[in-house]
Amino acid sequence: MDEGRSDLATLVDLREVDETQVAAVGGKAAHLGVLSRIDGVRVPTGFCVTTAAFRRVMAQAPSVDELLDQLSRLGPDDREAVGALSAEIRRSIEETPIPGDLAAAITGALAEFSEEAAYAVRSSATAEDSPTASFAGQQDTYLNVVGPAEILRHVSRCWASLFTERAVVYRLRNGVDHRKVQMAVVVQRMVFPDAAGILFTADPVSGDRRVATVDAGFGLGEALVSGLVNPDVFTVRDGEVVTRAVAAKQRAVVAVSGGGTREVAIDPQRQGQPALTEEQVVRLVRLGRRIEAHFGRPQDIEWCLADDDFLIVQSRPITTLFPVPPAGDQEKHVYLSVGHQQMMTDAMRPLGLSMWQLTAMAPMLEAGGRLFVDATRLLASPGRAGFLEMVGKSDPLMRDALQTLLDRPDFVPTTPVGDGGPARLPSGGASIETDPAIVTELVERNEASLAALRRDIATVTGTALFDFLLEAFEDHKRILAEPLSMQAIMAGMEATWWLNDRLYEWLGEKNAADTLTLSAPGNITSEMGLALLDVADAIRPHPEVVAFLRGVEDDDFLDELPKLAGGAEARAAIEAYLDRYGMRCVGEIDITRPRWSERPSTLVPVILDNVRLFEPGAARVRFEQGQQRAREKAQEVLTRLRALPDREQKADETERMIDRVRTFVGYREYPKYGIVSRYFVYKQALLDEAERLVRAGVLTEREDVFYLTFQEFHEVVRSHQLDDDLIRQRTDAFRSYQALTPPRVLTSDGEVLTGAYRRDDVPVGALVGVPVSAGAVEGRARVILDMAQADLEAGDILVTAHTDPSWTPLFVGIAGLVTEVGGLMTHGAVIAREYGLPAVVSVLDATRLIRDGQRIRVHGSDGYVEILP
């Protein structure tokens, strides 16, 4: 088409389009334009009716503005209302005549190509085929459209398809504003293929970037997309077909003379023949690799084969693949999820990621809004067996996934790599005496350091704050690496393992340490849960306060409490709790998450549950009951040991270990409390700096800094300049990362390894996990993904994805625990044992396989969950 034509605002040749014009031509057209200019890639010729035409028609369509207002107020689950409004909007658009000058421009463009030729008329939305959301299949495509009148009618149908029910629901679920998405239309010469299908340049199941898969069938690709036939499936690795499965393709979709398509039967002798030869498959994958290299990420490519030549009719990013951490070399790497160790697998914002990287003890890499450590050197080192044992205690599925890799002869090197010599495992060093004064000293040392941090940080602002924080982070890491602290942690863990192993060997007693550690002293996290029972005690006697709290929605409720009878006492109790624990929150390793002190209304439902479910003094009673059970268990175990051969030696060793575990196991939770306490100090100072940027007009909102890394934030403070597009891009990326499931183990080839439990000692149909707190309990499952939405009754079993310390206040009111993530010494397991709750963790897909309200039985000693009739 002539670049000098006046109708270029509404029509443009596909060969003139690139990715900078998405707002005008939509994602599909932009990709097709780029594809058409890649050397060796053939794209059917055609043109694009731009979004300018769509806006003109929308402006003329009756009642559309009012209908869009109504649609914006609906949720994705309001299916009936969404369906009715969507249909009304589509009808209004389709019945709106295309303006005469626009119709003439489209007809004129057809005349340039061939007015009576067959065309594909295809939707191209501005939110389509983006790096973060493909919107695949959300709008419509019409094939073999013949004649100007039919093409104009189908252009209108494409515009209307922006409001199909499935497209509207998809946007609602992905937080996309209906008014911000616009529709262009691609009109391309029709291809009449011998075969068609889909090429994934990475394995869409495993994520392996070295593997490509090709689905192929006879005729048009619609037969595969609609599920009319099963495709031939070819797998290609390193330029060779490694597997192929040829399907019996009984039917195909073909173009009909005069327009449209129809299904036809395939000749029986041809049904079992492959749609592509292996040479063609390899050639197609080679073409796909060229396209992938151009776009810089794995692609989902729709292709046609005509006269032994491939034409590409669409290419979009595979948005379901988990991104791969940057390696910086061509070697093979194995990455382990940090989130599975920290009991927080949600996506993190850039500031949260960079702060954790700056304060962590090991180098961490970011991918998909999560953090990973590169375990390749540890797997290649002489200490590999010890490393695998440590991983297995923390997360058996992660260990099994690593073993799967190690069983492959070509993946992990067997000799140390790098310049640093053999990798060393974290260690507590030499053993320490069983002395409670050690724990007291460690706590006092941390409290003094925290007080100094609060005092000194108050004196610095601007760029000096960031220099100060970089020094504070080094102090932060020194505290974490304190040898005495590591020794105390390891002493408690090793004593736990010793007791479980020896008492099972000597007495056949499973998980004896679970009872022996009940109400262990000094556990800051379990104390936090019990302390909220004391808050309930302060509120329970005041009915007016209880009634007021039931209606709380905003975080300024503390200011209203003193106006009520008993409100001053209630406020004092809540504020005292926040002074001690207000730095905590769900997902607390992410500094950008709102803390309880910032959003105290989060605690209100839990406080009200405690008021309703417990008697006054419950905290003291529960703690004393736990102590009593632990004492009785210790006496029982020692009595039984003294009846065995070598009784005195076994009893004496066990008594020493019981004393040791009760001295140190509670300290296991304190370092995390110290980290989060420091994080809150950092956050308050950084938000004060962000507020100054808002006042200076640099930021729109202070929370915008959450989408900057620490280093970028520093530069904005220095320069007083910020690219607003960067915040928007980061916000979109974060939203897309939230939809991804992070893998426990990820390779540099992009392969995701989940791991498996290899057990045959559980009932058929049971869900297998890790036994972390002894006992069995039966009750109603409450599947809760947001602590603020908890609605528990006595005897309920909490089923959730993961629990960090902030979930502990819920533990006092439940009868058992099931999580998808965790291990023997993660926070949820430690607190479950402290409270005597049967618990099974690391149960794959527990929140999906167990329905809210089902009755389940948790076998905390044997590590499985039964779903009851």
C-alpha angles and dihedrals in degrees: 000000000000110000089215095064117119094225094067089108088070104023131042134170111249090233089063095054128097139168093274088070100058091120089059103035106021130236099290095051092045091054092046090051091052091045091053090061097048110107111256096010117118120204123181110256121249147115140258129238099215131225089258087074090048092053091051092053093044090052089055098042108105120245094355094126092053092045091051090052089054092046093052090059094058129091125227091254094056087093099160094050092042090052094050096046093044092052091050092051092049092049091051092051095046092049093050109098117238107247112260097242091050092048089050092050092052092047090049091052090052090053089058092057100031121295097216096041120113118259141188111229109203136182118237113187123192091236093048126111094004120156090254104039126021098195084205114185094003096116131037139266125195121201134207096011110174129195133022096266093054092045091053090049092051092047087060090048090053091052090050092049088072083080103047110136092248092052093048093049091047091054092046091052092047096045095245118154111236091218093053094057116080134182131236122179128224118211111193136172108264119251118213101204133194088212137002140179148123132299122200110195089203128038102267092206105043096023092229107159092200091063124074124189127205124199113194139177139163121274124358121002092240089085089065097039093051093046092242091135138015110247131230106256123210126184118204126192125178093348097310133102103242099174136014133181115191113203129208098253104197098170141030138188114238137176118262124223108258095023144310132053137264141188118256134186117249117232106263092234090056099043096086096043118105115256089222134030117235089250089056092047092053091046091051092050090049088054089048091052089055090052091045091051091051095051093038097230140064114289139212102216130190112207141178129204116214123167090348091303125114122228121190116221099174142003125185134166117265096242096183095067117102109238119248120238113247111263103182092215141054096251123114115262135189118210127197123205114250091195093063088056094045095044092239114102096162120116115269129214119244096260091051092048095048093045091053090047091051094049101037124105094229133045110268131197126209126226130154092358091302135099128240137183121219106238097178096107092047091051090049095046131094087247092063095113092054091046092052091048091052092048090048092055090051099040121357092193091057090050092050091050090052091049089053088058094044090054088063108087096211104048117063119038116238098214128063114275132201131034099283099080123230113353114246126222120230109267140179090222118214119013121260134218120266094253124144089206088072091063091045090052093049093050093047091049091053093046091052092050091049092050090051090050092052091048098047100041091058090069099057134073139160120021089341088067091061093049088049092050093051088057090044090054090058089052088047090056093045089056091049092049095046103139093218091053092050090048092052092050093047092046091059094044095046092047089052092052092045093053094047094047098044098041090049090049095045103032106016087242114152119216094347091166089067090073096033090060097050111134092359110184124257100023101146093192098052089044088055091057093048092046090063087060087059089052088054089052090057092051103038097078092057112073093182091057092047091051091048093050091053088065098044115129104148131063095235092075092109089069090057097048098081089062090067131075105268091006095120091057091046092050092048091052094049093045092049088053091049091048088059102034107011093110090070128091142147109294091015096170086073106078090204094065115103112257123222089252089056094043107024092165086078089075097048098085091050092048090051091049089052091050090051101040104039140060122231113281093025094139094059093041093051093047093048091046090053091050091049093050091049092050091048092048092050091050092048093050094047092048092052092046091053089060091060132083111273083022100160095049093047093044093047093048091048093048090052090050093049089053090047096049093049090048097052112018094081091057089064089085099045102077090057089051088052092049093050091046090056091045091058091053090050091048096051091052093047093048090051087055090048090051089056089053090052091052089049091053094244095113129039092207129008091234088065086085089068086075092056127078117241089256092050091048089053091052093049090053089050098045102027087222129118133175105229090200089062091059091048093049092048091048091052092046092050090051090053092047090054088065093055124092109224116228124232090223127021129179129213086250087062095250114152117214118194103178127219141232110245099202133133098179099087130087119266110271095018119135110240125218143137119300106228106155123033128240138056128257136177123205150114115312115231108195104203125173097170119049090209089062095054115133106175135176127197110281096025120140115224114227115185143143098253140336126217121183092281090071091061095096087065092054093071091065103044135081100214145358136229122178136173094223133042148075142219096292103031118117099261091051094048093050094043088058091045090055096038095243118155104238140181118186137183092045105161114238092352093153091053100040095045114062121215109262097022118131113244138175118222116206101199095175097049101034107241141103126219121206106218127216 
